[in-house]
Amino acid sequence: MRLVRTVPFILAGLAIAPLARADGDSSVAAQSLFDEGKKLVAGERWTEACGKFAESQKLDPGVGTQYHLADCYEHIGRRASAWAIFREIEATTRKSGETERADITRARADALEAAGLPKLVIVAPPNAPRDLAVTRDGVPVGAAQLGASVPIDEGEHVVEASAPGKKPWRGTVQVAGIENTISIPALADAPRPAVTDAQPKRTWQKPAAFGAAGVGIVALGVGSIFGVRAMSKQDESLAHCQGSVCDSIGMEAVADGQAAGTISTIAFGVGAVAIAGAAILWFTAPAKAQPRVGLTPVGVGGVW
């Protein structure tokens, strides 16, 4: 059986070295990893060898490396992965006219399938949302795969589901044997964002209050200055006036005093209005709304 599985493919040339290597540092590193993998296989250190072949294939893809990787996966029990790679090699080589290689890899894939591949069925939730997103081990699962029996490696696998407006769900399934199933429950509604009663912030009010207060203070200062001047001119006129009769100096003092008094009155009026307006703006400005953050635990599905 082992002769059927390995020798014909070696004769076909795929097991000798990676094919279609590109030039450059990547190809050099890939070749080195490939060679290390073959040495590990010779020592039956299969798990380590698989890592070398996988990295080599990633750096510089080749059908030969793919074959070694599939063979390695089969040895460590990853039969579904091995089967998928053998089928991929078959398609590639048959398309290029390499019939012998295609037949060999098809035989390897058929042998794995005949022995029984572990499979997993992911069942969609009842009334699944149209925009339901499902992943298996971080890889997206298309809608066509839901409900289908898909070959998968044995071991633990993580299935996650999410949809807008729904709580995400996460479950695990231990794949063992041939048929395995995991069902996604109906997704619970996600909590709605908290509605706050905060009014729109009028951020202009308090700065405007400061401005109005400044104008008021300046106006009161001007009013005070001209008020003092008006009183000074009044005192000055008394020395040059007898009743309603004034000399030229007295008349000038009276006129200056009246003008200063008028300015003082206007300035005090402006100041009073500005100060009152500043107070109204300040005390009617809404307090700064503090964001209210609500923490709602998100449910996670049970472990299967």
Phi and psi in degrees as a GROMACS rama.xvg file:
@    title "Ramachandran Plot"
@    xaxis  label "Phi"
@    yaxis  label "Psi"
@TYPE xy
-64.5329  -34.13  ARG-2
-64.2219  -39.0732  LEU-3
-65.5228  -35.0175  VAL-4
-79.7069  -29.492  ARG-5
-119.358  -45.0232  THR-6
-61.2619  -46.2561  VAL-7
-59.1124  -35.937  PRO-8
-71.5752  -34.2747  PHE-9
-64.4175  -41.7135  ILE-10
-63.9808  -31.4676  LEU-11
-74.159  -15.3178  ALA-12
103.713  -7.26418  GLY-13
-76.0226  -26.3495  LEU-14
-86.5571  -1.79116  ALA-15
-74.7336  -47.4727  ILE-16
-167.641  163.97  ALA-17
-60.3696  143.979  PRO-18
-98.2382  157.235  LEU-19
54.5044  46.8922  ALA-20
-72.1381  138.521  ARG-21
-87.616  163.04  ALA-22
-79.9164  162.683  ASP-23
110.52  179.438  GLY-24
-61.5198  -36.6628  ASP-25
-62.0928  -41.8329  SER-26
-67.9105  -35.7601  SER-27
-65.0704  -46.8567  VAL-28
-64.6239  -39.9692  ALA-29
-63.0825  -43.133  ALA-30
-63.6796  -40.382  GLN-31
-63.2881  -43.92  SER-32
-64.2882  -40.3458  LEU-33
-60.4112  -45.8436  PHE-34
-62.9265  -40.0515  ASP-35
-63.9177  -38.9731  GLU-36
-61.1311  -41.9073  GLY-37
-64.4961  -37.418  LYS-38
-65.7489  -40.3301  LYS-39
-65.4766  -37.1806  LEU-40
-62.0364  -41.6005  VAL-41
-59.8858  -31.9025  ALA-42
-92.6245  9.30378  GLY-43
56.4638  33.7853  GLU-44
-97.5224  72.1399  ARG-45
-66.1101  -41.5207  TRP-46
-61.7194  -45.0146  THR-47
-65.8786  -38.0356  GLU-48
-63.1552  -39.694  ALA-49
-59.7781  -40.5065  CYS-50
-62.8073  -39.6886  GLY-51
-66.7336  -44.8952  LYS-52
-65.8138  -39.4664  PHE-53
-64.2335  -42.7254  ALA-54
-69.5209  -37.5104  GLU-55
-62.0437  -43.2355  SER-56
-64.0203  -36.1536  GLN-57
-66.6973  -40.6008  LYS-58
-72.7  -39.0872  LEU-59
-152.655  88.6715  ASP-60
-58.276  140.827  PRO-61
-158.036  147.137  GLY-62
-64.5729  -36.2067  VAL-63
-62.6061  -43.5065  GLY-64
-64.4685  -39.6246  THR-65
-58.2057  -43.1438  GLN-66
-62.8965  -46.0286  TYR-67
-62.4917  -38.7931  HIS-68
-65.9137  -43.1136  LEU-69
-62.7877  -43.8803  ALA-70
-61.154  -40.2609  ASP-71
-65.1367  -44.3173  CYS-72
-60.6475  -38.6249  TYR-73
-63.1427  -38.6184  GLU-74
-67.2231  -30.9153  HIS-75
-95.8717  8.1139  ILE-76
92.6927  4.86049  GLY-77
-90.0542  69.8901  ARG-78
-68.7968  -38.2017  ARG-79
-65.0816  -40.7665  ALA-80
-64.7837  -42.2098  SER-81
-62.046  -45.4635  ALA-82
-58.6138  -45.0264  TRP-83
-62.9597  -40.3036  ALA-84
-70.4752  -40.9096  ILE-85
-59.742  -41.4108  PHE-86
-65.7135  -36.7617  ARG-87
-66.216  -42.8414  GLU-88
-62.6709  -40.7273  ILE-89
-58.832  -46.1542  GLU-90
-62.7357  -41.9039  ALA-91
-65.7069  -47.6234  THR-92
-72.7175  -34.1932  THR-93
-68.6166  -36.1369  ARG-94
-65.0967  -34.4389  LYS-95
-86.9484  2.82384  SER-96
86.9345  8.95548  GLY-97
-88.8708  75.6189  GLU-98
-61.9965  -40.4295  THR-99
-63.4211  -45.592  GLU-100
-64.3972  -40.8986  ARG-101
-61.6597  -41.897  ALA-102
-65.321  -38.7246  ASP-103
-65.4043  -47.2894  ILE-104
-68.6495  -32.9792  THR-105
-64.2643  -39.5218  ARG-106
-63.716  -39.7677  ALA-107
-64.2997  -42.1256  ARG-108
-66.0591  -42.7392  ALA-109
-63.4676  -37.2971  ASP-110
-64.5545  -40.4979  ALA-111
-65.6867  -42.0456  LEU-112
-66.7862  -38.927  GLU-113
-65.9186  -33.4388  ALA-114
-73.0064  -15.0857  ALA-115
100.692  111.332  GLY-116
-96.4994  136.551  LEU-117
-64.4224  139.814  PRO-118
-132.231  155.014  LYS-119
-130.561  134.02  LEU-120
-110.513  121.574  VAL-121
-99.909  115.375  ILE-122
-92.8429  125.81  VAL-123
-67.8002  153.993  ALA-124
-71.0743  159.812  PRO-125
-61.0911  139.029  PRO-126
49.2757  50.6313  ASN-127
-60.1276  135.161  ALA-128
-60.0474  148.512  PRO-129
-61.3022  -33.7019  ARG-130
-99.0292  30.1825  ASP-131
-63.7416  132.27  LEU-132
-115.433  126.547  ALA-133
-124.887  138.836  VAL-134
-130.224  151.507  THR-135
-124.519  116.147  ARG-136
55.6853  37.0262  ASP-137
84.2235  -5.45712  GLY-138
-100.011  129.121  VAL-139
-58.0975  139.979  PRO-140
-110.803  116.815  VAL-141
-68.6645  160.158  GLY-142
-59.5141  -32.9948  ALA-143
-67.1918  -24.0859  ALA-144
-81.4335  -20.8746  GLN-145
-67.0252  128.161  LEU-146
86.8523  -7.18707  GLY-147
-95.4286  148.725  ALA-148
-86.7887  108.53  SER-149
-112.628  129.359  VAL-150
-58.2715  140.088  PRO-151
-153.403  151.456  ILE-152
-70.1778  150.513  ASP-153
-66.4715  156.105  GLU-154
120.374  -173.008  GLY-155
-85.6477  136.925  GLU-156
-132.537  146.903  HIS-157
-108.588  128.269  VAL-158
-115.888  131.527  VAL-159
-128.168  146.73  GLU-160
-138.065  144.329  ALA-161
-153.517  160.609  SER-162
-161.271  149.307  ALA-163
-56.4811  133.968  PRO-164
79.4631  6.03223  GLY-165
-122.878  153.759  LYS-166
-72.7732  136.378  LYS-167
-68.1815  153.912  PRO-168
-126.911  144.91  TRP-169
-140.14  131.188  ARG-170
-140.552  158.629  GLY-171
-121.797  150.699  THR-172
-135.795  134.786  VAL-173
-96.1613  106.243  GLN-174
-81.3674  122.171  VAL-175
-152.599  138.369  ALA-176
82.8076  -165.199  GLY-177
-87.537  -55.9417  ILE-178
-102.989  127.595  GLU-179
-137.618  144.044  ASN-180
-137.503  143.128  THR-181
-136.28  130.653  ILE-182
-107.528  131.712  SER-183
-87.057  123.387  ILE-184
-73.7161  167.571  PRO-185
-61.2265  129.993  ALA-186
-75.2574  132.535  LEU-187
-74.4174  152.748  ALA-188
-67.5531  140.151  ASP-189
-77.7224  149.178  ALA-190
-63.3449  140.304  PRO-191
-76.1088  149.704  ARG-192
-59.6375  139.735  PRO-193
-62.9627  136.327  ALA-194
-94.4003  119.378  VAL-195
-93.6818  152.862  THR-196
-97.3171  16.0742  ASP-197
-67.4625  133.225  ALA-198
-77.4891  159.779  GLN-199
-56.5043  134.832  PRO-200
-72.8871  126.543  LYS-201
-101.442  80.6065  ARG-202
-68.7087  -9.78986  THR-203
-80.4816  -18.6935  TRP-204
-65.6643  -49.5358  GLN-205
-69.1148  -40.5472  LYS-206
-60.0899  -38.85  PRO-207
-65.7864  -34.9494  ALA-208
-63.6107  -41.7165  ALA-209
-60.8761  -43.2127  PHE-210
-63.2335  -44.4263  GLY-211
-64.7415  -40.1105  ALA-212
-62.2472  -39.914  ALA-213
-61.957  -44.8082  GLY-214
-61.307  -42.341  VAL-215
-62.4483  -42.7297  GLY-216
-64.1154  -43.7245  ILE-217
-62.6579  -44.3625  VAL-218
-62.4041  -41.5069  ALA-219
-65.3765  -37.3654  LEU-220
-62.9761  -44.434  GLY-221
-62.6276  -43.2398  VAL-222
-59.8802  -40.369  GLY-223
-64.8077  -44.2429  SER-224
-60.842  -48.527  ILE-225
-72.3576  -26.8879  PHE-226
-65.3129  -43.7712  GLY-227
-62.6841  -39.9877  VAL-228
-64.5242  -41.1516  ARG-229
-61.0934  -43.7089  ALA-230
-66.4746  -36.0389  MET-231
-64.3535  -43.3259  SER-232
-67.041  -33.0033  LYS-233
-64.3084  -44.3436  GLN-234
-63.1365  -39.4085  ASP-235
-64.4052  -38.3523  GLU-236
-68.4213  -27.02  SER-237
-62.4364  -29.7812  LEU-238
-78.8949  -12.5472  ALA-239
-121.621  12.1497  HIS-240
-131.082  141.694  CYS-241
-119.745  100.473  GLN-242
69.1001  -123.045  GLY-243
-98.8834  5.53294  SER-244
-104.576  122.561  VAL-245
-128.384  149.447  CYS-246
-79.0791  -174.834  ASP-247
-63.2336  -38.8746  SER-248
-66.7535  -40.6782  ILE-249
-65.5432  -40.7544  GLY-250
-64.1703  -39.7274  MET-251
-65.9265  -40.11  GLU-252
-64.6834  -40.7251  ALA-253
-62.277  -44.0649  VAL-254
-63.8278  -43.8479  ALA-255
-63.5712  -39.7212  ASP-256
-64.9805  -41.9612  GLY-257
-63.3968  -41.7708  GLN-258
-63.612  -45.1359  ALA-259
-63.1148  -38.2387  ALA-260
-64.6806  -40.7113  GLY-261
-62.1643  -47.016  THR-262
-60.9305  -41.9879  ILE-263
-61.9947  -42.7096  SER-264
-62.8709  -46.2326  THR-265
-62.4713  -44.4732  ILE-266
-63.1641  -43.1203  ALA-267
-62.9295  -37.0522  PHE-268
-64.4954  -45.3501  GLY-269
-62.765  -43.1912  VAL-270
-61.5725  -43.0992  GLY-271
-64.1708  -42.9237  ALA-272
-64.3505  -42.1076  VAL-273
-64.6182  -42.8211  ALA-274
-64.7689  -41.119  ILE-275
-64.5417  -41.7139  ALA-276
-63.7722  -38.8687  GLY-277
-62.454  -41.2486  ALA-278
-64.61  -41.7475  ALA-279
-63.625  -45.958  ILE-280
-60.6869  -41.7223  LEU-281
-67.5873  -47.834  TRP-282
-80.9253  -16.0409  PHE-283
-96.1558  -6.75574  THR-284
-68.0184  131.336  ALA-285
-68.2116  146.798  PRO-286
-64.227  148.636  ALA-287
-63.508  120.562  LYS-288
-70.5437  127.594  ALA-289
-89.3796  129.739  GLN-290
-61.447  133.829  PRO-291
-101.697  113.967  ARG-292
-103.143  124.608  VAL-293
-108.802  130.08  GLY-294
-99.5233  118.996  LEU-295
-116.824  120.423  THR-296
-63.2061  137.8  PRO-297
-98.7243  125.443  VAL-298
-71.1194  143.194  GLY-299
-118.777  136.488  VAL-300
-60.8423  161.934  GLY-301
-69.8355  162.404  GLY-302
-90.9767  131.145  VAL-303
